[in-house]
Amino acid sequence: MEGEAPSDLSSPNGATTRFRDKGPWPIVLWLLAMCGLPILLAWAVLTLGVRWMGNAREEQTASRCMDRLRKLGQAFNAYAADNDGLYPPAPIWVDALVKYAAKKDPEEQSESVFRCPVISAMRTGEYGYAMNDTLSRIKKGAANLPLIFDSDLMKRNAHSGLESLPNPPRHRNARENFAVFEDGTVGAVTRGK
Ligand SMILES: [Zn+2]
């Protein structure tokens, strides 16, 4: 009885024994290489693609915002030229600029030029730009302060100091807020500036 057991464990077929010795791993590795790599590549391409599209959208919105601020800067200058060089009163700046911005922008019927595109895309009736309070009814100064900027204040005619700049910032993946400065240039602005 004891002598029979070992003969059961050893296969009479040499080829089968060799196959069993290697186990299922070569096939698993082969399957992983053939299926896993393409899946990994597809995932990487998809992830990069989604990120690229997100960045492209961020960049498009950022340039639309800056374009609107540039138009607002021109409207401020036009208003000042008609009003002894004075900027409009901050509490009514949108009302004061409507006719000047309207000349520049045919889509002005909806006052879109007074709305940051990020805000107007999400919530109709909200604006998201504020006029710098310190420039209300004064003449253009040498300091070249921010005139209109991205703001957490959503109402029409919103006005404040730079403390209402969105935090985290609104544009370019939460890295930048924009403003138009007194000299008409448009660019990133921070609370310290
Ligand atoms: Zn904006």
Residues whose N, C-alpha, C, O or C-beta is under 5 A from the ligand:
A	BS01	ZN	C65 C116 D150
